[in-house]
Amino acid sequence: MHVHILGICGTFMGGLALLARAKGHKVTGSDANVYPPMSTQLEEQGIELIQGFDPSQLDDTDGSTPDLIVIGNALSRGNPCVEAILNKGLTYTSGPQFLAEHILHDKWVLAVSGTHGKTSTASMLAWILEDCGYEPGFLIGGVPQNFGVSARLGGSVFFVVEADEYDSAFFDKRSKFVHYRPKTLVINNLEFDHADIFDDLPAIQKQFHHVIRTVPAIGKVIWPAETTAVKEVINKGIWSEQECFHLAANETGWHAKNLADDGHIFEVWFNGQCQGILDWPIIGQHNIENAINAIAAARHVGVEPSQAIKALTRFNPPKRRLELLGIVNGIHVYDDFAHHPTAIQTTLEAVRANVGEQKVTVVLEPRSNTMKSGVHKDTLANSMLLADKVYFYQNDQIAWDIAASMKTANINSETLIDIDDLALQVAKEASTGDHIVIMSNGGFGGLHKKLLAQLESVQPE
């Protein structure tokens, strides 16, 4: 079958292309911006890539059209290819539906959902299963460093998927995860996000309950007991087995006992019994919770917690999750995907616990649709109280005045409108021993490399 994918260079759609190719299909695709590293990864797999959305790409050289066109959720009515597909009556589907029908239909699906931590938790879970001999397939919205790719078919019935609540396509406004029909469902947490498609938190909760309705009675839902928004979803009805993660000691379910301020050593407890101690180089309370959820999900398919703990000692976090990019003149520079106030705060809590009184600088691009609309502008400053200095990047797509909003905030901040000026200013004020955390869910205009270059050329104070 010839599968043509519109919007192929996104992490999800690119991973889907790799899976379709591995299933033996001819795969082609296009995107508005075709560039490395995703373009390189796809081309190495023999996938032809086309720049832009000219409708001529829908016609093969022999005059035929693709058997199936997969339309990414970034495309909408008015796109030339979309209009040509509808006018010609071509066969099309969404990415999540293609995944469900062609990849997941005969799998034990382990789905990791939630506002935060999906990529990290799914990566941990996939690695646990791999290290314990289960040969899982996976599709993850990042690149797990233990695997080096964002997706693979695997060699067993088990498949780990990062289960996103974002909508499926312009013609299917259900959340992606509703298509996946998991047997094991992890809900990490739940907050308001994606203001471009959800009006409020109850609208998101409704989608989460939709996916809970699809978990079989012999399946399992793993969720955080103290998170009110998730508890409200569970209270709407659940028909499966369930296990809870608790923040404090509890005789039932899971909890962790932190043995280090920065969270890199902790005990794993289940039903009142200590299952072992995890000592790893990863920091933060949020990663403790991610690890517990991954261990709990792996146990559902037969992995003993003690074995899962051993596997995680060999786990390398996915890229862009507090990833150390380099140390220049004694200045540590990190890349982090955080783009929601809660994620920003938990990341900074981990950094502060790790570095003590050393200076922590945040460089933030409010890039998500929710951030750009200003939904979080009143809570953003409080999420950064542990930083010594915050730099904001204000581009013309941000609908609110960052500098004006931060005038009354209790943080030391500057707002700049030029990437090069931003890199230079951050480098000028950096000193040996500082820790700089770049936060964005996008490329940030190449700031990462620009800043490292500036730090090389600017003498530290």
C-alpha positions as CSV (number, residue, x, y, z in Angstrom):
1,M,0.0,0.0,0.0
2,H,1.2,3.5,-0.8
3,V,0.8,5.8,2.2
4,H,1.3,9.5,1.8
5,I,1.7,11.5,5.0
6,L,0.9,15.3,5.2
7,G,2.8,17.0,8.0
8,I,5.4,14.2,8.1
9,C,8.2,16.0,9.9
10,G,6.4,16.3,13.2
11,T,7.6,13.9,15.9
12,F,4.4,11.9,15.9
13,M,3.9,11.8,12.2
14,G,7.5,11.1,11.5
15,G,7.4,8.2,13.9
16,L,4.2,7.0,12.3
17,A,6.1,7.1,8.9
18,L,8.8,4.9,10.3
19,L,6.3,2.4,11.6
20,A,4.4,2.3,8.3
21,R,7.6,1.7,6.4
22,A,8.6,-1.1,8.8
23,K,5.2,-2.7,8.0
24,G,6.2,-2.9,4.4
25,H,4.2,0.0,3.0
26,K,5.6,2.5,0.4
27,V,5.7,5.8,2.4
28,T,6.0,9.3,1.1
29,G,5.3,12.6,2.7
30,S,5.4,16.3,2.8
31,D,5.6,19.2,5.2
32,A,5.9,23.0,5.2
33,N,9.5,22.7,6.6
34,V,11.5,19.6,5.7
35,Y,14.8,19.8,7.6
36,P,17.1,17.7,9.8
37,P,17.1,15.8,12.1
38,M,13.6,14.3,11.2
39,S,14.2,14.6,7.5
40,T,17.5,12.8,7.7
41,Q,15.9,10.0,9.8
42,L,13.1,9.5,7.3
43,E,15.3,9.7,4.2
44,E,17.6,7.0,5.7
45,Q,14.6,4.7,5.7
46,G,13.9,5.3,2.1
47,I,11.0,7.7,2.6
48,E,10.6,10.4,-0.1
49,L,10.0,13.8,1.3
50,I,8.4,16.8,-0.5
51,Q,8.7,20.4,0.5
52,G,5.4,22.2,0.8
53,F,1.8,21.2,0.0
54,D,1.4,21.6,-3.8
55,P,-1.5,19.2,-4.8
56,S,0.7,17.8,-7.6
57,Q,2.3,15.5,-5.0
58,L,-0.9,13.5,-4.8
59,D,-0.4,12.2,-8.3
60,D,2.2,9.4,-9.0
61,T,4.3,9.5,-12.1
62,D,2.0,6.7,-13.5
63,G,-1.1,8.8,-13.0
64,S,-2.3,7.0,-9.9
65,T,-2.8,8.4,-6.4
66,P,-1.7,7.2,-3.0
67,D,-3.9,4.4,-1.6
68,L,-4.2,6.2,1.7
69,I,-3.4,9.8,2.8
70,V,-2.7,10.4,6.4
71,I,-3.4,14.1,7.4
72,G,-1.6,15.6,10.3
73,N,-3.5,17.7,12.9
74,A,-1.5,20.8,11.9
75,L,-3.3,20.9,8.6
76,S,-6.7,22.5,8.2
77,R,-9.3,23.5,5.5
78,G,-7.7,25.9,3.0
79,N,-4.5,23.9,2.7
80,P,-4.0,23.1,-1.0
81,C,-3.5,19.4,-0.5
82,V,-6.5,19.1,1.9
83,E,-8.7,20.8,-0.6
84,A,-7.5,18.6,-3.5
85,I,-8.1,15.5,-1.4
86,L,-11.7,16.5,-0.6
87,N,-12.4,17.6,-4.2
88,K,-11.1,14.4,-5.7
89,G,-12.7,12.1,-3.1
90,L,-9.4,10.5,-2.1
91,T,-9.1,8.1,0.8
92,Y,-7.8,9.8,3.9
93,T,-7.4,9.3,7.6
94,S,-5.9,10.8,10.7
95,G,-2.5,9.8,12.2
96,P,-4.0,8.4,15.4
97,Q,-6.6,6.4,13.5
98,F,-3.9,5.0,11.1
99,L,-1.9,4.0,14.2
100,A,-4.8,2.3,15.7
101,E,-5.9,0.4,12.6
102,H,-2.6,-0.6,11.1
103,I,-0.2,-0.9,14.1
104,L,-2.0,-1.3,17.4
105,H,-5.0,-3.5,16.5
106,D,-3.4,-6.7,17.7
107,K,-1.1,-5.2,20.5
108,W,-1.1,-5.0,24.2
109,V,-1.1,-1.2,24.3
110,L,0.6,0.6,27.2
111,A,-0.5,4.3,26.9
112,V,1.1,7.1,28.9
113,S,-1.1,10.2,29.2
114,G,-1.2,13.4,31.2
115,T,-0.3,17.1,30.9
116,H,3.3,16.6,31.9
117,G,5.9,13.8,31.8
118,K,4.5,11.7,28.9
119,T,7.7,11.5,26.9
120,S,9.9,10.8,29.9
121,T,7.5,8.2,31.4
122,A,6.9,6.4,28.1
123,S,10.7,6.3,27.5
124,M,11.2,4.8,30.9
125,L,8.5,2.2,30.4
126,A,9.8,1.2,26.9
127,W,13.3,0.9,28.3
128,I,12.2,-1.3,31.3
129,L,10.4,-3.6,28.9
130,E,13.4,-3.7,26.5
131,D,16.0,-4.3,29.3
132,C,13.8,-7.1,30.7
133,G,13.6,-8.9,27.4
134,Y,10.1,-7.9,26.2
135,E,11.2,-6.3,22.9
136,P,8.4,-3.7,22.9
137,G,7.4,-1.5,20.0
138,F,6.9,2.2,20.8
139,L,5.9,5.6,19.5
140,I,7.2,8.4,21.6
141,G,7.1,12.2,21.2
142,G,10.8,12.5,21.6
143,V,13.9,10.5,21.0
144,P,14.7,8.1,23.9
145,Q,18.5,8.0,24.1
146,N,18.5,4.3,25.0
147,F,17.0,3.6,21.5
148,G,18.1,6.5,19.3
149,V,14.8,6.5,17.4
150,S,11.3,7.8,18.3
151,A,9.4,4.8,17.0
152,R,9.8,1.1,16.2
153,L,7.5,-1.9,15.6
154,G,9.3,-4.1,18.2
155,G,9.3,-7.9,18.3
156,S,6.5,-8.7,20.7
157,V,2.8,-8.0,21.4
158,F,3.7,-5.1,23.7
159,F,3.5,-1.5,22.4
160,V,4.2,1.7,24.4
161,V,2.6,4.9,23.1
162,E,2.8,8.4,24.3
163,A,-0.9,9.2,24.5
164,D,-1.5,12.8,23.7
165,E,-4.8,14.6,24.5
166,Y,-4.4,17.0,21.5
167,D,-7.0,16.6,18.8
168,S,-6.6,14.1,16.0
169,A,-7.3,16.1,12.8
170,F,-9.3,18.9,11.4
171,F,-12.1,16.4,10.7
172,D,-11.8,14.5,14.0
173,K,-11.7,16.7,17.2
174,R,-11.4,13.8,19.6
175,S,-8.1,13.5,21.5
176,K,-5.5,11.3,19.9
177,F,-5.5,8.8,22.7
178,V,-9.2,7.9,22.3
179,H,-8.1,5.8,19.2
180,Y,-5.5,3.7,21.0
181,R,-7.7,1.4,23.2
182,P,-5.0,0.7,25.8
183,K,-4.9,-2.3,28.1
184,T,-2.6,-0.4,30.4
185,L,-3.3,3.3,30.9
186,V,-1.1,5.6,32.9
187,I,-2.4,9.1,33.8
188,N,0.5,11.1,35.1
189,N,-1.4,14.3,36.0
190,L,-4.0,16.6,34.6
191,E,-4.1,20.4,34.2
192,F,-5.5,22.9,31.8
193,D,-3.5,23.3,28.6
194,H,-4.0,23.5,24.9
195,A,-6.2,26.5,25.1
196,D,-6.4,26.6,21.3
197,I,-8.7,23.5,21.3
198,F,-10.1,23.2,24.8
199,D,-12.3,25.8,26.4
200,D,-11.6,24.7,30.0
201,L,-10.4,21.9,32.2
202,P,-13.7,20.0,32.2
203,A,-13.4,19.8,28.4
204,I,-10.1,18.0,28.8
205,Q,-11.4,15.8,31.6
206,K,-14.2,14.7,29.2
207,Q,-11.6,13.4,26.8
208,F,-9.7,11.6,29.5
209,H,-12.9,9.8,30.5
210,H,-13.5,8.8,26.9
211,V,-10.2,6.9,26.9
212,I,-10.9,5.4,30.3
213,R,-14.1,4.0,28.8
214,T,-12.0,2.1,26.3
215,V,-9.8,0.3,28.8
216,P,-11.1,-3.4,29.2
217,A,-12.1,-4.8,32.5
218,I,-8.9,-6.9,32.6
219,G,-6.9,-3.8,31.9
220,K,-5.5,-1.4,34.4
221,V,-5.5,2.4,35.0
222,I,-2.6,3.9,37.0
223,W,-3.3,7.3,38.4
224,P,-2.2,9.9,41.0
225,A,-4.5,9.7,44.1
226,E,-3.9,13.3,45.3
227,T,-4.6,15.0,41.9
228,T,-8.1,16.3,42.2
229,A,-8.6,16.8,38.4
230,V,-7.8,13.1,37.8
231,K,-9.9,11.9,40.7
232,E,-12.9,13.8,39.3
233,V,-12.4,11.9,36.0
234,I,-12.2,8.5,37.8
235,N,-15.4,9.4,39.7
236,K,-17.3,9.6,36.5
237,G,-16.9,5.8,36.2
238,I,-14.2,3.2,35.8
239,W,-14.6,-0.4,34.7
240,S,-11.0,-1.6,34.9
241,E,-8.5,-2.5,37.6
242,Q,-6.8,0.5,39.0
243,E,-3.7,1.3,41.0
244,C,-2.8,4.7,42.6
245,F,0.4,6.6,43.1
246,H,0.4,8.3,46.5
247,L,2.6,11.3,47.6
248,A,2.9,9.9,51.1
249,A,3.3,6.5,52.6
250,N,0.2,4.3,52.0
251,E,-0.6,0.7,52.7
252,T,-2.1,0.3,49.2
253,G,-0.8,1.3,45.9
254,W,2.5,3.0,45.1
255,H,4.6,5.7,46.8
256,A,8.2,6.7,46.9
257,K,10.5,7.7,49.8
258,N,13.0,10.3,48.7
259,L,16.5,9.7,50.1
260,A,18.2,12.7,48.5
261,D,17.3,16.4,48.3
262,D,17.5,16.4,44.5
263,G,15.6,13.1,44.1
264,H,18.3,11.0,42.5
265,I,18.0,8.2,45.2
266,F,14.6,7.0,46.4
267,E,12.8,3.9,47.7
268,V,10.0,2.3,45.7
269,W,7.1,1.1,47.8
270,F,4.1,-1.0,46.7
271,N,1.2,-2.2,49.0
272,G,3.3,-1.4,52.1
273,Q,6.4,-3.2,51.0
274,C,9.7,-1.7,49.8
275,Q,10.5,-3.0,46.4
276,G,14.0,-1.6,46.2
277,I,16.1,1.5,45.9
278,L,16.6,3.4,42.7
279,D,19.9,5.3,42.5
280,W,20.2,7.1,39.2
281,P,21.7,10.3,37.8
282,I,18.2,11.8,37.1
283,I,16.9,14.5,39.4
284,G,13.5,15.9,40.4
285,Q,10.3,14.9,42.2
286,H,8.5,14.8,38.9
287,N,11.0,12.2,37.6
288,I,10.4,10.1,40.8
289,E,6.7,10.1,40.0
290,N,7.4,9.3,36.3
291,A,9.6,6.4,37.3
292,I,7.0,5.0,39.7
293,N,4.3,5.1,37.0
294,A,6.6,3.3,34.6
295,I,7.4,0.6,37.1
296,A,3.7,0.2,37.9
297,A,2.8,-0.1,34.2
298,A,5.6,-2.6,33.6
299,R,4.4,-4.7,36.5
300,H,1.0,-5.1,34.8
301,V,2.7,-7.0,31.9
302,G,4.8,-9.2,34.3
303,V,7.9,-7.3,35.2
304,E,8.9,-7.5,38.8
305,P,9.4,-4.1,40.4
306,S,12.9,-5.1,41.5
307,Q,13.8,-5.8,37.8
308,A,12.3,-2.6,36.7
309,I,14.4,-0.7,39.2
310,K,17.5,-2.3,37.9
311,A,16.6,-1.4,34.4
312,L,16.1,2.2,35.3
313,T,19.7,2.4,36.6
314,R,20.7,2.0,33.0
315,F,18.1,4.5,31.6
316,N,19.2,7.6,29.7
317,P,16.5,10.3,29.6
318,P,15.1,11.5,26.3
319,K,16.7,14.5,24.7
320,R,15.5,18.0,25.7
321,R,14.5,16.9,29.2
322,L,16.9,18.9,31.3
323,E,19.6,17.8,28.8
324,L,23.1,19.2,29.5
325,L,24.1,20.7,26.2
326,G,27.6,21.7,27.4
327,I,29.8,23.3,30.0
328,V,31.6,26.5,28.7
329,N,34.1,28.3,31.1
330,G,32.4,26.5,34.0
331,I,28.9,27.6,32.9
332,H,26.4,24.7,32.6
333,V,23.8,25.1,29.8
334,Y,20.7,22.9,29.7
335,D,17.9,22.4,27.2
336,D,14.5,21.6,28.6
337,F,11.1,21.1,26.9
338,A,9.1,22.7,29.7
339,H,6.3,25.0,28.3
340,H,3.7,25.1,31.1
341,P,4.1,26.8,34.5
342,T,3.8,23.6,36.5
343,A,6.5,21.9,34.3
344,I,8.7,25.0,34.6
345,Q,8.4,25.0,38.4
346,T,9.1,21.3,38.9
347,T,12.2,21.6,36.6
348,L,13.5,24.5,38.6
349,E,12.9,22.7,41.9
350,A,15.0,19.9,40.6
351,V,17.8,22.2,39.4
352,R,17.8,24.2,42.7
353,A,17.9,21.1,44.8
354,N,20.9,19.9,42.7
355,V,23.0,23.1,42.5
356,G,22.2,24.7,45.9
357,E,23.0,28.4,46.0
358,Q,24.7,28.6,42.6
359,K,23.1,31.1,40.2
360,V,20.3,29.7,38.0
361,T,19.2,31.6,34.9
362,V,16.2,30.8,32.8
363,V,15.8,31.7,29.1
364,L,12.2,31.1,28.1
365,E,10.4,31.1,24.8
366,P,6.6,31.1,25.4
367,R,6.0,29.1,22.3
368,S,3.0,26.8,22.9
369,N,-0.4,28.0,21.6
370,T,-1.6,28.3,25.2
371,M,1.5,30.3,26.2
372,K,1.3,32.6,23.2
373,S,-2.4,33.4,23.9
374,G,-1.5,34.6,27.4
375,V,-3.6,32.0,29.3
376,H,-0.8,31.4,31.8
377,K,0.6,34.9,32.0
378,D,-0.7,35.5,35.6
379,T,0.9,32.3,36.9
380,L,4.1,32.2,34.9
381,A,6.2,34.5,37.1
382,N,5.4,32.4,40.3
383,S,6.7,29.3,38.5
384,M,10.1,30.9,38.2
385,L,10.7,32.1,41.8
386,L,13.6,29.7,42.2
387,A,15.5,31.3,39.3
388,D,17.9,34.2,40.0
389,K,17.4,35.7,36.6
390,V,14.8,35.1,33.8
391,Y,15.1,36.2,30.2
392,F,12.0,36.1,28.0
393,Y,11.8,36.1,24.3
394,Q,9.0,38.1,22.9
395,N,8.2,37.5,19.2
396,D,5.4,38.9,17.1
397,Q,3.3,35.8,17.5
398,I,2.9,36.3,21.3
399,A,-0.5,38.1,21.9
400,W,0.5,39.7,25.2
401,D,3.1,42.1,26.4
402,I,5.6,40.0,28.5
403,A,7.5,43.0,29.9
404,A,4.4,44.8,31.0
405,S,3.0,41.7,32.7
406,M,6.3,41.1,34.6
407,K,6.6,44.7,36.0
408,T,4.9,43.8,39.2
409,A,6.2,40.2,39.4
410,N,8.6,39.2,42.1
411,I,11.3,38.0,39.7
412,N,14.4,39.6,38.1
413,S,13.6,39.5,34.4
414,E,14.3,41.0,31.0
415,T,12.4,40.7,27.8
416,L,14.1,40.8,24.4
417,I,12.8,40.6,20.9
418,D,15.9,39.5,19.0
419,I,17.5,36.0,19.3
420,D,21.1,37.2,18.6
421,D,20.7,40.0,21.2
422,L,19.3,37.5,23.7
423,A,22.2,35.1,23.3
424,L,24.7,38.0,23.7
425,Q,23.0,39.4,26.7
426,V,22.7,36.1,28.5
427,A,26.4,35.3,27.8
428,K,27.5,38.7,29.0
429,E,25.9,38.3,32.4
430,A,27.0,34.7,32.9
431,S,29.7,33.8,35.3
432,T,31.7,30.7,36.1
433,G,29.5,28.3,38.2
434,D,26.2,29.5,36.7
435,H,23.5,27.2,35.4
436,I,21.5,28.4,32.4
437,V,18.3,26.5,31.5
438,I,16.8,27.2,28.1
439,M,13.1,26.4,28.0
440,S,11.1,25.9,24.8
441,N,9.0,23.3,23.1
442,G,10.5,24.4,19.7
443,G,13.8,25.2,18.1
444,F,14.0,28.7,19.7
445,G,15.5,30.2,16.6
446,G,18.8,28.3,17.1
447,L,19.4,30.0,20.4
448,H,21.0,27.0,21.9
449,K,24.0,27.0,19.5
450,K,24.1,30.8,19.5
451,L,24.4,31.0,23.3
452,L,27.1,28.3,23.5
453,A,29.1,30.2,20.8
454,Q,28.7,33.5,22.7
455,L,29.8,31.9,25.9
456,E,32.9,30.7,24.1
457,S,33.7,34.2,22.9
458,V,32.7,36.2,26.0
459,Q,35.1,36.0,29.0
460,P,33.3,35.0,32.1
461,E,33.2,37.5,35.0
